[in-house]
Amino acid sequence: MVSYVSALLYGVGGLVVAGMALLVAFQERLVYVPVLPGLTKSYPITPARLRLTYEDVWLLSSDGVRLHAWFIKLLPQCRGPTILFFQENAGNIAHRLEMVRIMLQRLQCNVFMLSYRGYGASDGYPSQHGITKDAQAALDHLVSRTDIDTSRIVVFGRSLGGAVGAVLTKNNPDKVAALILENTFTSILDMASVLLPFLKWFIGKSSSKGPRILNFLVRSPWSTIDVVGQIKQPILFLSGLQDEMVPPSHMQMLYAKAAARNRQCVFVDFPTGMHMDTWLAGGDHYWRTIQQFLEQHVPEKREENEASRNENISAIR
């Protein structure tokens, strides 16, 4: 009996040690994937390939890291909402251009796409602390522009980008008009036990029932569940129910946490949406959902509507 108990304890101890080793060695590779397998870090295409009007933007994060971004406009004088888009963890902003092309057309908006540090043409190495600074640099740049309506800046984050966007939105209640979250996790702590199931008793946050003794090892916790309840701006939650990476229950928990304090929250799910293709699988319903959210919470100013009508009348004459 004693030998059996000892063997069991040794086995559990071995799992804990193995889990600690995996977390220390590979966690950054799981959270941040700037380069897709078989591809290079450089951009495979630019917006010009899709005939999009764009500007290369170079920024300095507050800690001196040089960042690259694309500012894409539907039209040179477009005064519609400006979407500050934060991507998933895998690949770079060029891999999202087809979705952004449709976004411009369907939402009549501008889109600012930031390459996190270590991604695309940006310098540095990714970390939660650093990417938070990068996001702030992107927002500050947009606020300083004179060619957009700075009162209509909307943050849109998918997966990891949702965690980034939630922090930025919470920290800037006077600069961000609204937030859109798509297929975002509650925290990296919870995702660790999803990716490595044998760790579920030793690491986690929202869904863990164990002692969570390995939480201290996670360098980029991205605890969106703690942030989302502090956001005062309108939030749209877009959830793909076939998400194979982030359990859809994470989005439900985020919505419940936010809606408990914020009456301007909307949750919409898409039955066939997977982690990366909800925008495609959702079809017209997906884009109409976002369009209606923007019309309700980030409306065009009345004087701009009148000016636009006057310009159209003058053009006809």
C-alpha positions in Angstrom: 0.0 0.0 0.0 2.8 2.4 0.9 4.7 1.7 -2.3 1.5 2.3 -4.3 0.9 5.7 -2.6 4.5 6.6 -3.1 4.4 5.7 -6.8 1.2 7.7 -7.2 2.8 10.7 -5.5 5.9 10.4 -7.6 3.7 10.2 -10.7 1.8 13.3 -9.8 5.1 15.1 -9.0 6.5 14.0 -12.3 3.5 15.5 -14.1 3.9 18.8 -12.3 7.6 18.9 -13.1 6.9 18.1 -16.7 4.2 20.7 -16.9 6.5 23.3 -15.4 9.2 22.4 -17.9 6.7 22.7 -20.8 5.4 26.0 -19.6 8.8 27.5 -19.1 10.2 26.2 -22.5 7.3 26.6 -24.9 4.7 29.0 -23.5 5.8 32.0 -25.7 5.6 29.7 -28.8 2.0 28.8 -27.9 0.9 32.3 -27.3 2.8 34.1 -30.0 3.3 32.7 -33.5 4.7 35.4 -35.7 5.7 33.0 -38.4 3.4 30.3 -39.8 5.0 26.9 -40.5 6.7 26.8 -43.9 6.4 30.6 -44.4 8.7 33.5 -43.8 8.2 36.4 -41.4 7.8 38.9 -44.3 4.4 39.9 -45.8 3.3 37.5 -48.6 1.2 40.4 -50.1 0.4 44.0 -49.5 -2.9 45.9 -49.7 -1.9 47.0 -53.2 -2.3 43.5 -54.4 -6.0 43.8 -53.5 -6.2 47.3 -55.0 -6.7 48.9 -51.6 -5.6 52.5 -50.9 -3.2 52.3 -48.0 -0.4 54.1 -46.2 2.6 52.5 -44.6 2.8 53.8 -41.0 5.8 53.5 -38.8 5.4 54.0 -35.1 7.6 54.0 -31.9 6.2 52.2 -28.9 6.8 54.0 -25.6 9.7 51.7 -24.9 11.4 52.6 -28.2 10.4 49.5 -30.3 9.8 50.4 -34.0 6.4 49.2 -35.2 4.9 48.8 -38.6 1.2 49.2 -39.6 -1.1 49.7 -42.6 -3.7 52.3 -42.6 -6.3 51.3 -45.3 -9.0 53.7 -46.5 -12.1 52.8 -48.4 -11.9 56.3 -50.1 -9.4 59.1 -49.7 -12.0 61.3 -48.0 -13.8 58.5 -46.1 -15.0 59.9 -42.7 -16.7 56.7 -41.6 -15.8 54.7 -38.5 -12.1 53.7 -38.2 -11.6 50.1 -37.1 -8.4 49.5 -35.1 -7.9 45.8 -35.9 -5.9 43.4 -33.7 -5.2 40.0 -35.2 -5.0 36.5 -33.9 -1.6 35.1 -32.8 -0.6 33.2 -35.9 1.0 34.9 -38.9 1.0 38.6 -39.7 -1.4 41.3 -40.9 -1.1 40.3 -44.5 -2.9 37.1 -43.8 -6.0 39.1 -42.8 -6.2 41.3 -45.9 -9.0 39.4 -47.7 -11.2 39.8 -44.6 -10.3 43.5 -44.3 -11.1 44.1 -48.0 -14.6 42.8 -47.4 -14.8 44.8 -44.1 -14.1 48.1 -45.9 -16.8 47.4 -48.4 -19.5 46.2 -46.0 -18.9 48.6 -43.2 -17.8 51.7 -45.2 -15.0 52.2 -42.8 -11.2 52.8 -42.5 -9.0 50.0 -41.1 -5.8 50.4 -39.2 -3.8 47.1 -39.0 -1.0 46.9 -36.5 1.9 44.5 -36.6 2.7 43.6 -33.0 6.3 43.7 -32.0 8.1 40.7 -33.5 5.4 40.3 -36.2 5.7 41.3 -39.8 8.0 44.2 -40.3 7.9 45.3 -36.6 11.0 45.0 -34.5 11.3 43.4 -31.0 9.9 40.3 -29.4 6.3 39.7 -28.4 5.2 39.9 -24.7 2.0 41.0 -23.0 3.8 44.1 -21.5 5.2 45.0 -24.9 2.1 44.4 -27.0 0.0 46.5 -24.6 2.4 49.4 -25.3 2.2 48.7 -29.1 -1.6 48.9 -29.0 -1.5 52.2 -27.2 0.9 53.6 -29.7 -1.4 52.7 -32.5 -4.4 54.3 -30.8 -2.5 57.5 -30.0 -1.5 57.7 -33.7 -5.1 57.4 -34.8 -6.3 60.0 -32.3 -3.6 62.5 -33.6 -4.8 62.2 -37.2 -6.8 65.0 -38.8 -8.1 62.9 -41.8 -10.5 60.7 -39.7 -13.4 61.2 -37.3 -11.5 60.5 -34.0 -14.8 60.2 -32.2 -15.6 57.0 -34.2 -12.6 54.8 -33.4 -13.7 51.2 -32.8 -11.4 48.4 -31.6 -11.8 45.0 -33.2 -9.9 42.0 -31.8 -10.0 38.4 -32.7 -8.6 35.7 -30.4 -5.4 37.1 -28.9 -6.3 40.4 -30.5 -9.5 40.4 -28.4 -7.4 40.3 -25.3 -5.2 43.1 -26.6 -8.2 45.2 -27.6 -10.0 44.7 -24.3 -7.0 46.1 -22.3 -6.7 49.0 -24.7 -10.4 49.8 -24.6 -10.5 49.6 -20.8 -7.5 52.0 -20.5 -8.9 54.5 -23.0 -12.6 55.2 -22.2 -12.4 58.6 -23.9 -10.6 57.5 -27.0 -12.3 54.3 -28.0 -16.0 54.5 -29.0 -16.8 50.7 -28.9 -15.2 47.3 -28.8 -15.8 44.1 -30.9 -14.5 40.8 -29.6 -14.5 37.7 -31.8 -13.6 34.1 -30.5 -11.6 35.5 -27.6 -10.4 33.5 -24.6 -11.1 34.2 -20.9 -7.3 34.0 -20.2 -4.2 32.3 -21.3 -4.3 30.5 -17.9 -7.5 28.8 -19.0 -6.2 28.2 -22.5 -3.1 26.4 -21.1 -5.4 23.7 -19.6 -7.2 23.5 -23.0 -4.0 23.0 -25.0 -2.4 20.8 -22.3 -5.3 19.0 -20.6 -3.2 17.2 -18.0 -2.4 20.6 -16.5 -6.0 21.5 -15.7 -5.6 20.7 -12.0 -2.5 22.9 -11.7 -3.2 25.9 -13.8 -6.2 28.0 -14.8 -8.4 30.8 -13.8 -12.1 30.8 -14.7 -12.7 27.1 -15.2 -10.0 25.5 -13.0 -11.0 23.6 -9.9 -7.5 22.7 -8.9 -4.9 24.4 -6.7 -3.5 26.4 -9.7 0.0 26.1 -8.3 1.6 26.7 -11.8 -0.2 30.0 -12.5 2.9 32.0 -11.5 4.9 30.5 -14.4 2.7 32.1 -17.1 4.4 35.2 -18.3 1.6 36.5 -20.6 -1.7 35.7 -18.7 -3.9 38.0 -20.8 -6.7 37.8 -18.3 -9.5 39.1 -20.5 -12.2 37.9 -18.0 -10.8 40.4 -15.4 -10.6 43.3 -17.9 -13.9 43.0 -19.7 -16.0 43.6 -16.6 -14.3 47.1 -16.3 -15.1 48.3 -19.8 -17.8 51.0 -20.0 -18.0 51.3 -23.8 -20.5 49.2 -25.9 -19.2 45.7 -26.7 -20.2 43.3 -29.4 -19.3 39.6 -28.9 -19.1 37.4 -32.0 -18.8 33.7 -31.3 -18.2 30.9 -33.7 -19.8 27.8 -32.2 -17.5 25.4 -34.0 -14.4 27.1 -32.7 -11.7 24.4 -32.6 -9.2 26.5 -30.7 -11.0 28.5 -28.1 -14.0 26.8 -26.4 -17.1 28.8 -27.2 -17.9 28.8 -23.5 -15.1 31.3 -23.0 -17.0 33.9 -25.1 -20.1 33.1 -23.1 -18.3 33.7 -19.8 -16.8 37.0 -21.1 -20.2 38.2 -22.2 -21.8 37.3 -18.8 -19.0 39.1 -16.9 -19.3 42.3 -19.1 -23.1 42.3 -19.2 -23.4 42.2 -15.4 -22.1 45.8 -15.3 -22.5 47.1 -18.9 -26.0 47.3 -20.5 -24.5 48.0 -23.9 -23.3 44.5 -24.6 -24.6 42.3 -27.5 -23.8 38.6 -28.0 -24.3 36.9 -31.3 -23.2 33.4 -32.2 -22.7 31.7 -35.6 -23.5 28.0 -35.7 -20.9 27.0 -38.3 -18.2 29.5 -37.4 -14.7 28.2 -36.6 -11.8 30.0 -35.0 -10.4 31.6 -38.1 -13.4 31.7 -40.5 -16.4 33.0 -38.5 -16.3 36.1 -40.7 -16.7 33.9 -43.7 -19.0 31.2 -42.4 -21.3 33.9 -40.9 -21.9 35.3 -44.3 -24.3 38.3 -44.7 -25.6 37.8 -41.1 -22.0 38.4 -39.7 -21.5 41.7 -41.5 -25.1 43.0 -40.9 -24.6 42.3 -37.2 -21.5 44.5 -37.1 -23.1 47.1 -39.3 -26.1 47.4 -37.0 -23.9 47.6 -33.9 -21.9 50.5 -35.4 -25.0 52.3 -36.6 -26.5 52.1 -33.1 -23.4 52.9 -31.0 -21.0 54.8 -33.4 -23.4 56.7 -35.6 -22.4 59.2 -38.2 -22.8 62.8 -37.0 -25.9 64.6 -38.2 -24.0 67.5 -39.7 -21.8 65.0 -41.7 -24.9 63.4 -43.1 -26.3 66.8 -44.2 -22.9 67.8 -45.7 -22.8 64.5 -47.6 -26.3 65.0 -49.0 -25.5 68.5 -50.0 -22.4 67.3 -51.9 -24.5 64.7 -53.7 -27.1 67.3 -54.7 -24.4 69.7 -55.9 -22.8 66.8 -57.9 -26.2 66.1 -59.6 -26.7 69.7 -60.5 
